[in-house]
Amino acid sequence: MNTTAMFYRDRARQAEADADSATLDNVRDRWSRAAKAWDEMATRAEKTAERRSVNEEAKAMLGEED
């Protein structure tokens, strides 16, 4: 996992912990939304890293064939 995705996952976990400890409904909802957003950003970062890796492998294979 890349460091960006790890950072996003850490922030999502922290936001979830903050949501769990919140006493006000609106604060809990805000932290829950933040956790979901951080999690979605982590997923996108992971997919981007995977696509980049596949593209680099494909370019390397094309370069070897020449």
N, C-alpha and C positions, 0 to 999 in steps of 0.2 A: 504494500500500500504506500502511496506517495505521501510525503510530509504534509502537503496541503489537505488531502483527504483526512489524514490523521488529526490535524488541527481542527477541521470541521467536526469530526466525530467527537473530539474532546469537548468542543463548545456545545454540541448537542447534548452530551451527557450532563454537562454543568447546567445547561438550561433546564433539563428535565429535573435535576436535583433542586434547582431553584423553584420550579413549578410545584414540586412535591412539598416543599417547605413553606410555600406562600399561604397566607391566611385569607387574603382577599381574593374573591372569584376573578375579578378582572386582571389582577396581577398573575394569578395562576394561568389564566387563559393566554395572557401575553407571553409568559415564559413557555407555555406549551407550543404556541405558534412559532416562537423563536427556535425551539428545539426541532420542530418539523422542518423549518427553513434550513437550519444548519445541516440536518440529515440529508435533505435534498441536494444541498450544495456538495456534500461529501460524495453522494452517489454520482453526481455529474462529474466531479473531479476524477473519480475512479474510472468512469466510462471514458472520459477524455484521455486519461493516461493509457488505458487499454487500447483505444483506437490509435493513439500515437505509437505505441509499441508495435502494433500490427502493421501500421504504415511504414515504420522504419525497417521492420523485417522484410516487408515486400520490396522496399527500395534496395535493401542489401542483396536480396535474391536477384533482382534485376541487374544489379551491378556485377554480380558474380557471373552471370550468363554472358556478358559482353566479351 
